[in-house]
Amino acid sequence: MKKKILAGILSFSMMAALLAGCAAVPAASGTASAPAEQAPAQEESAESSESTENTAEGADAAAAADAPVELIFTSVSVTGDSHTTAMDAFAQKVEELSGGSVTCKTYADGTLFSADAEFDALSSGQADLAYISFPTLATQSGLEWCSMVGSAYFWSSYDHMTQTLNGDIGKNDIFPKIEEAVNAVPLGAFYLGSRVVNTRNKEINSYADMNGLLLRMPNSETWLNLGEALGANPTPLAFSELYTALQTGAIDGQDNPLPTDVSAKFYEVAPYVAITNHVVDSIIPMINKDKWNSLTDAQKEAVRGAIEYAKQVNDEARIEEEEKDIAILEENGCTITYPDIEDFKTNAQAYYNDHPEQTEQWDMDLYEKIQASAK
């Protein structure tokens, strides 16, 4: 069956405002949160009053009387990144919604596990929660079809992605298949950003400019195929090694969403940024299945509510960041180019059509259903 890659990355829509009353959450430090320094007497009194009020509200939570559970949430997202902020938002909210029976320690910056080790840590229970990508899931037996979600120009827009994954198709057709195949439960989908390419010493103005480019990709078949679909020479490399590899010239470029480029400061060593928007990317917060099954129904409800809250914290911040990042990059001396997206899409589609061995394990019924949902 001939594959048709949808054309068009539409402009992103801003999400509705956050739930009323949500306060800003401090970014994770990369270790379990430490107690804040003591505030002046007046501020301390106000905070104590607010804490007492929150405790009183939490005491009425359905899970308040359940046996206490502590969750470990690990991520390679850097301090200051919206995904790191969302981890802390989740930790704060799940304790509130569970009446204190569920607490969560967050570890960012890859301080517990590298990107390559996260999924195994989650599956084995060494970590309870982690952000997992579709390309990572595609490496697991029975989930090879997930590679289609990481293919070039699969999603038409942010709205298409989030409404699908966090809507009926995600809940009924995608997440149950994932849960059946691995020892972890998907809880939703957070926006990662629209991926762009930035390079050390070469402007990318067309698809042809990607030819021969040593482009860093995570070490999985789906990612490497994506690099080839973009016309580059994909080179597998861990995220933690990326800055140094760009700095030394071991690779020519990398692809990531703009907020990741800015927060990790890749622009310092790769100042040419091409707005290709080749993947409207998402990340899935997943919980170890054994840990999930150990929770009471009320605690599960608290976890899901906290994930929904954290998703809104992340997604709104991520979209706002993308709107500001071009200016930040320009202020830091970067050269921004806007290659012809149609050129990229046409060539990416031709690549997948010419490599049926890469698409033969795609779930084409689900593929067509997802593509139809964008229309």
N, C-alpha and C positions, 0 to 999 in steps of 0.2 A: 504494500500500500504506500503510495507516494506520500512523503512527509511534506507538510506545508508549514513553514515557520511564519507565524503571524508577523505582519509588518507593523511597524510603528511603536515607538515608545512615546506615549502621550504625556502631556504635561501633568505633573503631579498635583493632586488636589490636597488641599490642607484638610486635616482631620477636624472633626468637631472638637470644641473645647474640652479640656479635661474634666473629669467628674468634679462637681462643685466641691470646694473646700479642700482639694488636694494641695499639699504644700510641697515646695521644692525639696528634693532629697539629696544629701551630700554624696559625692562620688566615692566609690569604694577605694580603700587604700591598698588593696592587694592582699590584705590579711583580714582576719575577723575584726569587726569594728571594735575600736577601743572606746572606753568611756570618754565623753567630752570633758574639756577643762571646766572647772567650776566657774560659773558666771557670777557677776556682781549680784549682791543681795536682792535688788529689785527684780532683775531678770530671772534669778533662780526661783524667786517666789512665784513669778508668772509661769515659768516652766513647770514647777511642781504642781501648780493648779491645773495646767493643761494635762500633765501626766496623770493626775488623779482622775480627771474627767475621762480620759481615754481608757484608764483601767476600769472605771465604773462601767463604761460602755462595753468593754470587752468582756466583763464578767457576765453579761447577758448573752454572750455568743453561745451558739449551740454546742460548740466544741470545748467550752471552758472547763468542763469537769472531766474531759478525757485525759488519759495518761499522756504526760508530756513527751514530745518528739522534737529532736533537733535535726535540722537538715543542713547539709553541706552543699553549697552552690559554688561551682568552679567555672572560671572563664579565662580565656586568653585576651579578652578585651582590656584595653589599657585604662588606667585611671583617667577620669574625665570624659571617657567615651560614654555615649548614651546607653549602651548595653550594660556598662558597669553601673551607671546610675540606676538603671532599671532593676539590677540585682538587689541593690539596697532598698529600692522602692518596694520590691517584692517582700524582702525580709521584714520591713517595717509593717507592711499591710497584712501579711499572713499572721503575724503575732497579734495584731489588732483584731482581725476577723475571727481568729480561733480563741480569743479570750486568753491568750498566753500559752495555750497548750502546744502550739507549733512555733518554734523559733528557728531561725536560719542564720548560719554564718556564711559570709560571702568572701570569696578569694578571687581577685582579679589579677591581671598582668601575668597570667600563666604561672603564678607562684606555687600552685599545687601540681598541675599537669600541663604538659605542652599540648598544642593543637592536635598532634598526632596521637597522643595518649588519652585524650579526653573521653572518647567514645568507649574505649575499653574500661576506663575508670568508672564511667557511668554504668556500663553493663554489669560490671563485677560488684558494684556497690561501694567501691572505694570513695566515690562521690555520689551524692543523691540527685543533684540537679546539674545540668550543663546545657549550653547552647550547641545544637547539632545541625549541620547543614545537610541539604539534600544530596550533594555529591558524596558526603561521608556515608550517608545511609545507603547510597547506591553500591558501596563496597560490600554490603552485607548480603548473604544468600537470601534470595527471595525478594530482594528490594532493588534489583538491578534497574527496574523501570524508573526509579527515582532520578536516574541520570537525565531524563528528559526535562525535568524541572530546572536543571542547571544548564540547559542548552541555550545557545545564543538566541535572544529575542523571543523567549518562550512566553513571557508575560508582556502584555501591551501597556501596562501602567501600574502604578502603586495600587490604585483602587482595585484593578483586576486581581492583583496578587492577594491583597489582604481580604477582600470580600470572598474570594474563592477558598483560601486556606482557613480562614476563621469563620467561614459560613458552612452551609449544608454540604457542599462537595468535600471540604476538608474533614468535617466531622463524620460524614457517612461513607465517603469513598477513599479518602487518603489516609487519615490517621489510624483507622482500624486495621488497615493492611500493614502499616508500620508496626503497630503494637503487637500484632500477631507474629511478626518475624523476628523481633528483637526483645531483649529484656529491659525495655524502657517504654514509657508512655508519653506520647506527644501531648503537650498542654496548650498549644496554640502556635502562632507564627508572628514573629517580630520583624519589623522592617530593618534591613541591613543597609539598604541604599542602592542606588543605581551605579553599576560598576563602570569605571573609566580606566583609561590606560595612561600611566605616566612613565616617562623615559629619562635616561641620564643625559643624552647628548644629541637626540634626534627628534625633530618635530614629526608628528603623525598627522598628515593632512589627507590621507586616503588609505584605502585597504591595502594598496600596493606597498605603502610605506611600512607595513607590518612584516613584510617578507624578510625572513632570516633573523628577526628580532629575538634575542634570548629573553623570553618573557617568563617571569617567575609564576608558577602555579603551585597550589597545594598538591601533595603527592597522592593523587587518586586518578583513576582512569577518566572519570567524568571531567575533572578540571583540565587534565592534559588534552582531552579531546576538544574542550572549549578553546584552549589556546591555539590548537591547530585550525579550528573553525575560524578563528580571527586572523589566520594567515601567518601566525608567528611560529617560532621554534620554542615550544613550552619547556620550561626547566623546573623540575620539582624542587621545592625548598620550603623549609619550615618558616612560619611567620616570624618566629623569634630571631631568625638569621637574616631576615629580609633587608633591614636597614644597612647592615654591614656589607651584604652582597652588592647592594646598589652603590654603596660608598666606594668599594674596591673595584667595581667593574666586573665582578664575577657574573653578573646578569646585566641586561640592557634596560629592563623595565619591569613593571609590575602592574597588576590590575586590582583595584579595590574601589569601594564607594568613596566619594569625596570626604565624608567625615572621618573615615579611617585614615585616609591620606594625610589629613590635617592633624588628627590627634596623635598619630604615630610619627609625624614630621617626615614622611617619606619625600616630601617636596624639597627638603634640604639637599637631598642627594639625587633626586630625579625631577628636575624643575620644568620639564615639558609635559603638559597635561592635555590629553586628547579626550574630548567629551564624546565617547562612543556609546554610552548607555546600553551596553550589550547584554547585561543581565539586571533585571529589577530583582534585587536579591533579598532573600529572607533567611531567618535563622529560627530554629525551633527549640524553645525551652522544653527539655524532656526530663522526666523523673524516673529513677530506677524503679522497675516494676515491683520488686519485692518490698521496697520502701513504700510505694504507693499502696500496695495491698495491705500493708500493716496499719495504714491510717483508718480512722473511723470515717463514716460517711460525712459527718459534720466537718472533720478535718480536711477531707478531700474538697468539700465545698469551699472551705476557707482558702485552700491552695489555689483552686481555680479562680476564685474571686480576686486573689492577690496577683495572679498572673495576668488577668484581664486589666487590672489597674496598672501593672508594670508595663504592659504592652502600650497602653495609651501614653504613659510617661515617655517610653522609648520612642514611639513612632512620631509623636508631635515634635519632640526634641530633634529627632533625626531629620525630619523634613525642614525644620527651621535651620538646622545646621547646613543642609545642602544649599539653601538659598543664600547663605552668607559665605560659603566656602570659596566660591569663585573669587570674590573680592579679597578674601584672606590670602589666597594663593597669588593673586596679582600684586598685592601689597608686599609679598615676600619675593617678588622678582620672577615669578613663574610665567612661562609662555603658555597661553591657553589656545588650543585650536579646536575647530568644530568640523571634523570630517563629515563627508556625506553619509548619513546613516543608511540611506537606501543602498548605497554601494556596499556597505558592511553587511547589511541584511541579505542582499542578493547573493553575495559570495559565501556567507555562512550557510544559507539554505542549500546552495550548490554543493558545499562541502558535505553536509549531512546526507544529501541525496546520493553523493558519490561514495559514501561510506555506510552502506546498509548494515554492515556488521556492528556498527555503533548504535543503530536505531532498532535493530531487530528485537531487542528485549524491552522496548518501550511498550507501555500499555496504550495502544492506539485508541481504544474506545474511550479511556479516560482522557487521553490527549485531546481527542476531538470534542469531548464534553467540556473540557476546560477552555479550549479555544472558542467554542460557541458561546460560552458564558461572558466573553468580552464584547460580544456584538450587541 
